[in-house]
């Protein structure tokens, strides 16, 4: 079912659950890296520096799910 691996569906999945669009496209290591980055930036929220980086990663992973 190739229609689910193209552009919009993986991007929509990644919008709601980061990394899911990469999994749909078969990029498991990339999804794992996204989850690790979200855990690290989530921990950085304690120091007040994580939100900007978290937002950048979130937007990038949606873009990546759409284009990769």
Buried (B, 14 or more C-beta within 10 A) or exposed (E): EEEEEEEEBBBBBBBEEBBBBBBBBEBEEBBEBBBEBBEEBEEBEEEEEBEEBBEEBBEEBBEBBBEE
